[in-house]
Amino acid sequence: MLYAEGSLTMPEAAPSVLMVLFSAILTENIALTYYLGMCPFISISRHSRMAFHMGVTVTFVMVLTGMMNWALRHWLLLPLELEYLQLLVFILTIAFSVQFLEQFLERFFPLIHEEFGVFLPLITVNCAILGITLISQLREYDGFTTFTYALGSGIGWTLAITLLGGIRNHLAFSRPPRALGDVGITMVIAAFMAMALAGFQGILVGANP
């Protein structure tokens, strides 16, 4: 096993880039393992098409901010001994990236921008975005591994929210218990998805005896 399930610390032997990518997509899915980014995960996943668009958008922001924050920390904050400001810098970077993306979509993809509505600027407070930066920092990933982890986490978040959107579409043809409500049945579905993805953990164990 590369590292203990749910652990945020890096093992003594650095994992390979492919293992980081694989685990970020499946076995350490940022939404289904760490429960980060759950607000848009539940709200946007009513329609698979919209969920996929949001996933691609979140992936772009994850990769962009992950690399920008890594560069700012290693090339600016640490040399100047200003690492105590890193959380503020990280949040400002995320806000800048989301604002840029919002203006870009409004200018070139107005239909997607209108489809997202208020949820697009809310990417700024998506804890999964900041979580990628902090987890990469705690594990002391280098620049390329940080890029790989951010990309894999974005793909994993997109995979999870798109699958959830497809399943929720089919709920129209079923009668789930009313007591659960919309949010309750969504969390139950997400729990089963998390258990299914956890089954891939055995591949990692077999690949790294």
N, C-alpha and C positions, 0 to 999 in steps of 0.2 A: 504494500500500500504506500502511496506517495506520502501521505500525511493523514493524521487522524481526521475522521469525518467531523465536520463542523469546526475544526481548528483553523485559526487564522495565522498560525505561526509557520515559518518555513522550516523544513527538515534540514538535517546536516548536509545531506547530499542533494544538490540542486536538481529539481526535476527537469526533464527534457522539455523543449518547447512544445513538441507534439502532445506530450502528456498534459501540459498546462492547458493547451487548447482543448483537448478532449474532455478534461475534467471540468473546465469552465462551461462547456456546452451542456454536458450531461450530468455527471455525478456531483458537481458543485454548482449546479444551476443557481444563478444569483437570486432568482425569484423563489424557486421551489426548495432551496436548501437554506438560504439565509433570510428568506422572507423580506427582501429589499425590493422596493418599487412596487409594493402591493396595491397602492391606491389606483394608479392608472392600469395596473394589471387586472383589477376587478372591474373598473369603470369602462375601459375601452374594449374589453374582450367580448362585448355583446355581438359583435359582427367580425367575422374572420378577416374580411378585406381591410377594414379599418384597423384591426389589431395588427395585421402585418405591416401596414404603413407606419403605425406608431412604433413597432419593433425596429424597423429600418431606421427611423428617425432617432430613436434612443441609442441604437448601435453607433450611429454616426457621432452623436454627442459623447458617448462613452469613450470611443477611440480618440476623438479630438481632445477632449479634456484630460483623458488619462495621459496622453503624451505631453500635452502642454504643462500639466501639473508636475510630471516627472522632470521635464526640462527646467521648469522654474525652481523646483526644489534643489536639484543637483547643480545647476549652473548659476543660480542667483541667491537663494535663501541660505543654503549651507555655506558657500564661500563668504558671505557677508554676515554669517552667524545670526540670521534672522528667522531661523526655523520656527520660532514661537509664533510667527505670523502666518504659518503655512495654511492653517484652516481657513483663515480669512481670504488668503490668496486663492485657495482652491475654489471656494464658493464664488468669488468674483469671476474666476475663469469660467466656471460653469454658467453663470448668468450671462457673461459675454457671448459664449458659444450658442446658447439657446436664443438670445436676442438676434444674433447673426442668422441663425437657421430660420427663425420666424420671418424675418424680412426677406430672406431668400425664397422661402416657400410662397410668401404672399406675392412676390414679384413674378416668379416663374411657374409656380404650381398653385394657383389660387383655389382650385377645387379641393386639393388636399388640405390647404390651409383652412378653408371654410369647414371641411369635414372634421378637423381636429377641434376647432373652436377654442374654448378656454383651456383645453387639456394640453395644448402645445406650450404656452408659457409655463404651465405647471411642471414641465420637465425640469425646470430649474430646481424645484424642491423634491425631485425624485431621488430618494435616498440611495438608490442603486448606483446613480452616477457618481456621487461622492464616495460611496462604498468601494467602488473599483479602485479609486485612487488610494484610499486608506489601506485596503487589503494589500495592494501591490507594494505600498510603502512598508507595511509590517513584515511582509515576506522578503523584503529587500531585493525585489526583482530589478534586473537591469532594464535598459530602455527597450530592447527588442522583446524581452519577455513581458514587460508591461504592455506593450502593444498587442502581443499575442493574447494575453489574459483579458484585456479590454475587448478585443475583437471576439474572442470566444464567449465572453460573458454577454456581449450584445447579441450574438447569434443565439445563445441559449435563452436569453430573455425573449427574443423574437419567436423562437421555436415554441416556448411555453405559452406565450400569449396568443399565438396563432392557433395552436392546438386547442387551447381553452375556448377560443372564439368559435371554432368549428363544432366543438362539443356542445357549447351553449346554444348554438343554432338548432341543434337536433333536440334540445329540450322542449321545443314547441310541439314535438310529436309524442311527448311523454308527460307523465303526471308526477313530478317529484313531490315529496311531502311539503305541504303548505307551511308547516311549522318552521321549516328551515329558512324560508324566504329566499330571495334572489341571491343575497350575499352568502347565506349559509350553504346553499347547494353549490355555489361557486367554490367555496373553500373546501367542501367535500371532494369535488372533482379535482381541485388542485392537489389535495392530499394524495389521492390515488395516482395522479401524474407523478408526484414526487417519489412515491414508492416504486413506480415503474422505472423511472430514471435511475433510482438507487440500485437497481438490478445490474446496471452496467459497471458497478464498482468491482465486480468479480473479474472483469477484463483487466482492470488496472492491477489487481492483485496477481493475476496470472502472468502479466507482462513484466512484473517487477518482483521476482521471488526474493 
